[in-house]
Amino acid sequence: MEEQKVVIRTMTLEDYEEVYRLWMGIHGFGIRSVDDAREGVARFITRNPSTSMVAVAQEAIVGAILCGHDGRRGCLYHVCVQEAYRKRGIGQKMVRACLEELKKEHVSKVNLIAFARNEVGNRFWQGLGWSFRPDVNYYECVLNEENVTVFNP
């Protein structure tokens, strides 16, 4: 396949359907029934209008990151690149774009969750030099029992 130009740009709500199709096409990807529905993503993008990114090649979205912050700490969610476009630096470029936007918001620390079984994702973050934190425990309190995670086959 000939090398194609990939553009990294801010995600908008108009991108939702195409981003959702991307998520659904990735093996093992986990989708939350409420948070990842159009309304949930709309709330997220409205709260964080400049920090989420998509990668576009040949007018199609081939990568995406939901990125937001609470004024103190940033967080990356659903970092993904379509399998046919991996190993080209697209994920790294999207992460850099998100981090630059977070810096503009004076955010000094960014966290993310990578499922332990996500070998590809864990290798990606280690390759970027992100620190694994064995000294912290991750807890959650579920407020909406209908917001379940379903993993793609």
MODELLER restraints for C-alpha pairs under 7 A, 6 or more apart:
rsr = mdl.restraints
at = mdl.atoms
rsr.add(forms.Gaussian(group=physical.xy_distance, feature=features.Distance(at['CA:4:A'], at['CA:57:A']), mean=6.62, stdev=0.5))
rsr.add(forms.Gaussian(group=physical.xy_distance, feature=features.Distance(at['CA:5:A'], at['CA:57:A']), mean=6.11, stdev=0.5))
rsr.add(forms.Gaussian(group=physical.xy_distance, feature=features.Distance(at['CA:6:A'], at['CA:55:A']), mean=6.27, stdev=0.5))
rsr.add(forms.Gaussian(group=physical.xy_distance, feature=features.Distance(at['CA:6:A'], at['CA:56:A']), mean=5.42, stdev=0.5))
rsr.add(forms.Gaussian(group=physical.xy_distance, feature=features.Distance(at['CA:6:A'], at['CA:57:A']), mean=4.68, stdev=0.5))
rsr.add(forms.Gaussian(group=physical.xy_distance, feature=features.Distance(at['CA:7:A'], at['CA:55:A']), mean=5.56, stdev=0.5))
rsr.add(forms.Gaussian(group=physical.xy_distance, feature=features.Distance(at['CA:7:A'], at['CA:56:A']), mean=5.14, stdev=0.5))
rsr.add(forms.Gaussian(group=physical.xy_distance, feature=features.Distance(at['CA:7:A'], at['CA:57:A']), mean=6.60, stdev=0.5))
rsr.add(forms.Gaussian(group=physical.xy_distance, feature=features.Distance(at['CA:8:A'], at['CA:53:A']), mean=6.68, stdev=0.5))
rsr.add(forms.Gaussian(group=physical.xy_distance, feature=features.Distance(at['CA:8:A'], at['CA:54:A']), mean=5.74, stdev=0.5))
rsr.add(forms.Gaussian(group=physical.xy_distance, feature=features.Distance(at['CA:8:A'], at['CA:55:A']), mean=4.51, stdev=0.5))
rsr.add(forms.Gaussian(group=physical.xy_distance, feature=features.Distance(at['CA:8:A'], at['CA:56:A']), mean=6.40, stdev=0.5))
rsr.add(forms.Gaussian(group=physical.xy_distance, feature=features.Distance(at['CA:8:A'], at['CA:94:A']), mean=6.32, stdev=0.5))
rsr.add(forms.Gaussian(group=physical.xy_distance, feature=features.Distance(at['CA:9:A'], at['CA:53:A']), mean=5.55, stdev=0.5))
rsr.add(forms.Gaussian(group=physical.xy_distance, feature=features.Distance(at['CA:9:A'], at['CA:54:A']), mean=5.60, stdev=0.5))
rsr.add(forms.Gaussian(group=physical.xy_distance, feature=features.Distance(at['CA:9:A'], at['CA:55:A']), mean=6.56, stdev=0.5))
rsr.add(forms.Gaussian(group=physical.xy_distance, feature=features.Distance(at['CA:10:A'], at['CA:50:A']), mean=6.08, stdev=0.5))
rsr.add(forms.Gaussian(group=physical.xy_distance, feature=features.Distance(at['CA:10:A'], at['CA:51:A']), mean=6.80, stdev=0.5))
rsr.add(forms.Gaussian(group=physical.xy_distance, feature=features.Distance(at['CA:10:A'], at['CA:52:A']), mean=5.76, stdev=0.5))
rsr.add(forms.Gaussian(group=physical.xy_distance, feature=features.Distance(at['CA:10:A'], at['CA:53:A']), mean=4.48, stdev=0.5))
rsr.add(forms.Gaussian(group=physical.xy_distance, feature=features.Distance(at['CA:10:A'], at['CA:54:A']), mean=6.23, stdev=0.5))
rsr.add(forms.Gaussian(group=physical.xy_distance, feature=features.Distance(at['CA:11:A'], at['CA:52:A']), mean=5.34, stdev=0.5))
rsr.add(forms.Gaussian(group=physical.xy_distance, feature=features.Distance(at['CA:11:A'], at['CA:53:A']), mean=4.71, stdev=0.5))
rsr.add(forms.Gaussian(group=physical.xy_distance, feature=features.Distance(at['CA:11:A'], at['CA:54:A']), mean=5.44, stdev=0.5))
rsr.add(forms.Gaussian(group=physical.xy_distance, feature=features.Distance(at['CA:13:A'], at['CA:42:A']), mean=6.11, stdev=0.5))
rsr.add(forms.Gaussian(group=physical.xy_distance, feature=features.Distance(at['CA:16:A'], at['CA:38:A']), mean=6.69, stdev=0.5))
rsr.add(forms.Gaussian(group=physical.xy_distance, feature=features.Distance(at['CA:18:A'], at['CA:61:A']), mean=6.54, stdev=0.5))
rsr.add(forms.Gaussian(group=physical.xy_distance, feature=features.Distance(at['CA:19:A'], at['CA:61:A']), mean=6.74, stdev=0.5))
rsr.add(forms.Gaussian(group=physical.xy_distance, feature=features.Distance(at['CA:19:A'], at['CA:64:A']), mean=6.78, stdev=0.5))
rsr.add(forms.Gaussian(group=physical.xy_distance, feature=features.Distance(at['CA:22:A'], at['CA:62:A']), mean=7.00, stdev=0.5))
rsr.add(forms.Gaussian(group=physical.xy_distance, feature=features.Distance(at['CA:22:A'], at['CA:82:A']), mean=6.79, stdev=0.5))
rsr.add(forms.Gaussian(group=physical.xy_distance, feature=features.Distance(at['CA:23:A'], at['CA:29:A']), mean=6.55, stdev=0.5))
rsr.add(forms.Gaussian(group=physical.xy_distance, feature=features.Distance(at['CA:24:A'], at['CA:152:A']), mean=6.54, stdev=0.5))
rsr.add(forms.Gaussian(group=physical.xy_distance, feature=features.Distance(at['CA:26:A'], at['CA:82:A']), mean=6.91, stdev=0.5))
rsr.add(forms.Gaussian(group=physical.xy_distance, feature=features.Distance(at['CA:26:A'], at['CA:152:A']), mean=6.93, stdev=0.5))
rsr.add(forms.Gaussian(group=physical.xy_distance, feature=features.Distance(at['CA:27:A'], at['CA:152:A']), mean=5.53, stdev=0.5))
rsr.add(forms.Gaussian(group=physical.xy_distance, feature=features.Distance(at['CA:27:A'], at['CA:153:A']), mean=5.62, stdev=0.5))
rsr.add(forms.Gaussian(group=physical.xy_distance, feature=features.Distance(at['CA:28:A'], at['CA:151:A']), mean=5.36, stdev=0.5))
rsr.add(forms.Gaussian(group=physical.xy_distance, feature=features.Distance(at['CA:28:A'], at['CA:152:A']), mean=4.74, stdev=0.5))
rsr.add(forms.Gaussian(group=physical.xy_distance, feature=features.Distance(at['CA:28:A'], at['CA:153:A']), mean=5.65, stdev=0.5))
rsr.add(forms.Gaussian(group=physical.xy_distance, feature=features.Distance(at['CA:29:A'], at['CA:151:A']), mean=5.29, stdev=0.5))
rsr.add(forms.Gaussian(group=physical.xy_distance, feature=features.Distance(at['CA:29:A'], at['CA:152:A']), mean=5.25, stdev=0.5))
rsr.add(forms.Gaussian(group=physical.xy_distance, feature=features.Distance(at['CA:30:A'], at['CA:149:A']), mean=5.81, stdev=0.5))
rsr.add(forms.Gaussian(group=physical.xy_distance, feature=features.Distance(at['CA:30:A'], at['CA:150:A']), mean=5.38, stdev=0.5))
rsr.add(forms.Gaussian(group=physical.xy_distance, feature=features.Distance(at['CA:30:A'], at['CA:151:A']), mean=4.15, stdev=0.5))
rsr.add(forms.Gaussian(group=physical.xy_distance, feature=features.Distance(at['CA:30:A'], at['CA:152:A']), mean=6.38, stdev=0.5))
rsr.add(forms.Gaussian(group=physical.xy_distance, feature=features.Distance(at['CA:31:A'], at['CA:149:A']), mean=5.27, stdev=0.5))
rsr.add(forms.Gaussian(group=physical.xy_distance, feature=features.Distance(at['CA:31:A'], at['CA:150:A']), mean=5.36, stdev=0.5))
rsr.add(forms.Gaussian(group=physical.xy_distance, feature=features.Distance(at['CA:31:A'], at['CA:151:A']), mean=6.31, stdev=0.5))
rsr.add(forms.Gaussian(group=physical.xy_distance, feature=features.Distance(at['CA:32:A'], at['CA:147:A']), mean=5.83, stdev=0.5))
rsr.add(forms.Gaussian(group=physical.xy_distance, feature=features.Distance(at['CA:32:A'], at['CA:148:A']), mean=5.35, stdev=0.5))
rsr.add(forms.Gaussian(group=physical.xy_distance, feature=features.Distance(at['CA:32:A'], at['CA:149:A']), mean=4.35, stdev=0.5))
rsr.add(forms.Gaussian(group=physical.xy_distance, feature=features.Distance(at['CA:32:A'], at['CA:150:A']), mean=6.50, stdev=0.5))
rsr.add(forms.Gaussian(group=physical.xy_distance, feature=features.Distance(at['CA:33:A'], at['CA:147:A']), mean=5.00, stdev=0.5))
rsr.add(forms.Gaussian(group=physical.xy_distance, feature=features.Distance(at['CA:33:A'], at['CA:148:A']), mean=5.49, stdev=0.5))
rsr.add(forms.Gaussian(group=physical.xy_distance, feature=features.Distance(at['CA:33:A'], at['CA:149:A']), mean=6.42, stdev=0.5))
rsr.add(forms.Gaussian(group=physical.xy_distance, feature=features.Distance(at['CA:34:A'], at['CA:40:A']), mean=6.08, stdev=0.5))
rsr.add(forms.Gaussian(group=physical.xy_distance, feature=features.Distance(at['CA:34:A'], at['CA:147:A']), mean=4.92, stdev=0.5))
rsr.add(forms.Gaussian(group=physical.xy_distance, feature=features.Distance(at['CA:35:A'], at['CA:41:A']), mean=6.44, stdev=0.5))
rsr.add(forms.Gaussian(group=physical.xy_distance, feature=features.Distance(at['CA:35:A'], at['CA:147:A']), mean=6.92, stdev=0.5))
rsr.add(forms.Gaussian(group=physical.xy_distance, feature=features.Distance(at['CA:48:A'], at['CA:68:A']), mean=5.40, stdev=0.5))
rsr.add(forms.Gaussian(group=physical.xy_distance, feature=features.Distance(at['CA:50:A'], at['CA:101:A']), mean=6.74, stdev=0.5))
rsr.add(forms.Gaussian(group=physical.xy_distance, feature=features.Distance(at['CA:51:A'], at['CA:67:A']), mean=5.34, stdev=0.5))
rsr.add(forms.Gaussian(group=physical.xy_distance, feature=features.Distance(at['CA:51:A'], at['CA:68:A']), mean=6.01, stdev=0.5))
rsr.add(forms.Gaussian(group=physical.xy_distance, feature=features.Distance(at['CA:51:A'], at['CA:98:A']), mean=5.34, stdev=0.5))
rsr.add(forms.Gaussian(group=physical.xy_distance, feature=features.Distance(at['CA:51:A'], at['CA:101:A']), mean=5.46, stdev=0.5))
rsr.add(forms.Gaussian(group=physical.xy_distance, feature=features.Distance(at['CA:51:A'], at['CA:102:A']), mean=6.59, stdev=0.5))
rsr.add(forms.Gaussian(group=physical.xy_distance, feature=features.Distance(at['CA:52:A'], at['CA:65:A']), mean=5.58, stdev=0.5))
rsr.add(forms.Gaussian(group=physical.xy_distance, feature=features.Distance(at['CA:52:A'], at['CA:66:A']), mean=4.64, stdev=0.5))
rsr.add(forms.Gaussian(group=physical.xy_distance, feature=features.Distance(at['CA:52:A'], at['CA:67:A']), mean=4.57, stdev=0.5))
rsr.add(forms.Gaussian(group=physical.xy_distance, feature=features.Distance(at['CA:52:A'], at['CA:98:A']), mean=6.33, stdev=0.5))
rsr.add(forms.Gaussian(group=physical.xy_distance, feature=features.Distance(at['CA:53:A'], at['CA:64:A']), mean=5.65, stdev=0.5))
rsr.add(forms.Gaussian(group=physical.xy_distance, feature=features.Distance(at['CA:53:A'], at['CA:65:A']), mean=5.27, stdev=0.5))
rsr.add(forms.Gaussian(group=physical.xy_distance, feature=features.Distance(at['CA:53:A'], at['CA:66:A']), mean=6.72, stdev=0.5))
rsr.add(forms.Gaussian(group=physical.xy_distance, feature=features.Distance(at['CA:53:A'], at['CA:94:A']), mean=6.17, stdev=0.5))
rsr.add(forms.Gaussian(group=physical.xy_distance, feature=features.Distance(at['CA:53:A'], at['CA:98:A']), mean=6.69, stdev=0.5))
rsr.add(forms.Gaussian(group=physical.xy_distance, feature=features.Distance(at['CA:54:A'], at['CA:61:A']), mean=6.46, stdev=0.5))
rsr.add(forms.Gaussian(group=physical.xy_distance, feature=features.Distance(at['CA:54:A'], at['CA:63:A']), mean=5.42, stdev=0.5))
rsr.add(forms.Gaussian(group=physical.xy_distance, feature=features.Distance(at['CA:54:A'], at['CA:64:A']), mean=4.25, stdev=0.5))
rsr.add(forms.Gaussian(group=physical.xy_distance, feature=features.Distance(at['CA:54:A'], at['CA:65:A']), mean=6.45, stdev=0.5))
rsr.add(forms.Gaussian(group=physical.xy_distance, feature=features.Distance(at['CA:55:A'], at['CA:61:A']), mean=5.64, stdev=0.5))
rsr.add(forms.Gaussian(group=physical.xy_distance, feature=features.Distance(at['CA:55:A'], at['CA:62:A']), mean=5.56, stdev=0.5))
rsr.add(forms.Gaussian(group=physical.xy_distance, feature=features.Distance(at['CA:55:A'], at['CA:63:A']), mean=4.68, stdev=0.5))
rsr.add(forms.Gaussian(group=physical.xy_distance, feature=features.Distance(at['CA:55:A'], at['CA:64:A']), mean=6.19, stdev=0.5))
rsr.add(forms.Gaussian(group=physical.xy_distance, feature=features.Distance(at['CA:56:A'], at['CA:62:A']), mean=5.72, stdev=0.5))
rsr.add(forms.Gaussian(group=physical.xy_distance, feature=features.Distance(at['CA:62:A'], at['CA:81:A']), mean=5.75, stdev=0.5))
rsr.add(forms.Gaussian(group=physical.xy_distance, feature=features.Distance(at['CA:62:A'], at['CA:82:A']), mean=5.20, stdev=0.5))
rsr.add(forms.Gaussian(group=physical.xy_distance, feature=features.Distance(at['CA:63:A'], at['CA:80:A']), mean=5.44, stdev=0.5))
rsr.add(forms.Gaussian(group=physical.xy_distance, feature=features.Distance(at['CA:63:A'], at['CA:81:A']), mean=4.06, stdev=0.5))
rsr.add(forms.Gaussian(group=physical.xy_distance, feature=features.Distance(at['CA:63:A'], at['CA:82:A']), mean=6.04, stdev=0.5))
rsr.add(forms.Gaussian(group=physical.xy_distance, feature=features.Distance(at['CA:64:A'], at['CA:79:A']), mean=5.91, stdev=0.5))
rsr.add(forms.Gaussian(group=physical.xy_distance, feature=features.Distance(at['CA:64:A'], at['CA:80:A']), mean=5.57, stdev=0.5))
rsr.add(forms.Gaussian(group=physical.xy_distance, feature=features.Distance(at['CA:64:A'], at['CA:81:A']), mean=6.64, stdev=0.5))
rsr.add(forms.Gaussian(group=physical.xy_distance, feature=features.Distance(at['CA:65:A'], at['CA:76:A']), mean=6.72, stdev=0.5))
rsr.add(forms.Gaussian(group=physical.xy_distance, feature=features.Distance(at['CA:65:A'], at['CA:77:A']), mean=6.13, stdev=0.5))
rsr.add(forms.Gaussian(group=physical.xy_distance, feature=features.Distance(at['CA:65:A'], at['CA:78:A']), mean=5.55, stdev=0.5))
rsr.add(forms.Gaussian(group=physical.xy_distance, feature=features.Distance(at['CA:65:A'], at['CA:79:A']), mean=4.50, stdev=0.5))
rsr.add(forms.Gaussian(group=physical.xy_distance, feature=features.Distance(at['CA:65:A'], at['CA:80:A']), mean=6.63, stdev=0.5))
rsr.add(forms.Gaussian(group=physical.xy_distance, feature=features.Distance(at['CA:66:A'], at['CA:76:A']), mean=5.90, stdev=0.5))
rsr.add(forms.Gaussian(group=physical.xy_distance, feature=features.Distance(at['CA:66:A'], at['CA:77:A']), mean=4.96, stdev=0.5))
rsr.add(forms.Gaussian(group=physical.xy_distance, feature=features.Distance(at['CA:66:A'], at['CA:78:A']), mean=6.03, stdev=0.5))
rsr.add(forms.Gaussian(group=physical.xy_distance, feature=features.Distance(at['CA:67:A'], at['CA:75:A']), mean=5.77, stdev=0.5))
rsr.add(forms.Gaussian(group=physical.xy_distance, feature=features.Distance(at['CA:67:A'], at['CA:76:A']), mean=4.58, stdev=0.5))
rsr.add(forms.Gaussian(group=physical.xy_distance, feature=features.Distance(at['CA:67:A'], at['CA:77:A']), mean=6.12, stdev=0.5))
rsr.add(forms.Gaussian(group=physical.xy_distance, feature=features.Distance(at['CA:67:A'], at['CA:98:A']), mean=6.59, stdev=0.5))
rsr.add(forms.Gaussian(group=physical.xy_distance, feature=features.Distance(at['CA:68:A'], at['CA:74:A']), mean=5.60, stdev=0.5))
rsr.add(forms.Gaussian(group=physical.xy_distance, feature=features.Distance(at['CA:68:A'], at['CA:75:A']), mean=5.59, stdev=0.5))
rsr.add(forms.Gaussian(group=physical.xy_distance, feature=features.Distance(at['CA:68:A'], at['CA:76:A']), mean=6.79, stdev=0.5))
rsr.add(forms.Gaussian(group=physical.xy_distance, feature=features.Distance(at['CA:69:A'], at['CA:75:A']), mean=6.01, stdev=0.5))
rsr.add(forms.Gaussian(group=physical.xy_distance, feature=features.Distance(at['CA:71:A'], at['CA:107:A']), mean=6.47, stdev=0.5))
rsr.add(forms.Gaussian(group=physical.xy_distance, feature=features.Distance(at['CA:72:A'], at['CA:107:A']), mean=5.55, stdev=0.5))
rsr.add(forms.Gaussian(group=physical.xy_distance, feature=features.Distance(at['CA:73:A'], at['CA:107:A']), mean=5.79, stdev=0.5))
rsr.add(forms.Gaussian(group=physical.xy_distance, feature=features.Distance(at['CA:73:A'], at['CA:108:A']), mean=6.66, stdev=0.5))
rsr.add(forms.Gaussian(group=physical.xy_distance, feature=features.Distance(at['CA:73:A'], at['CA:109:A']), mean=5.24, stdev=0.5))
rsr.add(forms.Gaussian(group=physical.xy_distance, feature=features.Distance(at['CA:73:A'], at['CA:110:A']), mean=5.63, stdev=0.5))
rsr.add(forms.Gaussian(group=physical.xy_distance, feature=features.Distance(at['CA:74:A'], at['CA:102:A']), mean=6.89, stdev=0.5))
rsr.add(forms.Gaussian(group=physical.xy_distance, feature=features.Distance(at['CA:74:A'], at['CA:107:A']), mean=6.44, stdev=0.5))
rsr.add(forms.Gaussian(group=physical.xy_distance, feature=features.Distance(at['CA:74:A'], at['CA:109:A']), mean=6.16, stdev=0.5))
rsr.add(forms.Gaussian(group=physical.xy_distance, feature=features.Distance(at['CA:74:A'], at['CA:110:A']), mean=4.33, stdev=0.5))
rsr.add(forms.Gaussian(group=physical.xy_distance, feature=features.Distance(at['CA:74:A'], at['CA:111:A']), mean=6.21, stdev=0.5))
rsr.add(forms.Gaussian(group=physical.xy_distance, feature=features.Distance(at['CA:75:A'], at['CA:110:A']), mean=5.34, stdev=0.5))
rsr.add(forms.Gaussian(group=physical.xy_distance, feature=features.Distance(at['CA:75:A'], at['CA:111:A']), mean=4.85, stdev=0.5))
rsr.add(forms.Gaussian(group=physical.xy_distance, feature=features.Distance(at['CA:75:A'], at['CA:112:A']), mean=5.45, stdev=0.5))
rsr.add(forms.Gaussian(group=physical.xy_distance, feature=features.Distance(at['CA:76:A'], at['CA:111:A']), mean=6.63, stdev=0.5))
rsr.add(forms.Gaussian(group=physical.xy_distance, feature=features.Distance(at['CA:76:A'], at['CA:112:A']), mean=5.19, stdev=0.5))
rsr.add(forms.Gaussian(group=physical.xy_distance, feature=features.Distance(at['CA:77:A'], at['CA:112:A']), mean=6.69, stdev=0.5))
rsr.add(forms.Gaussian(group=physical.xy_distance, feature=features.Distance(at['CA:81:A'], at['CA:91:A']), mean=6.44, stdev=0.5))
rsr.add(forms.Gaussian(group=physical.xy_distance, feature=features.Distance(at['CA:114:A'], at['CA:121:A']), mean=6.54, stdev=0.5))
rsr.add(forms.Gaussian(group=physical.xy_distance, feature=features.Distance(at['CA:114:A'], at['CA:122:A']), mean=6.38, stdev=0.5))
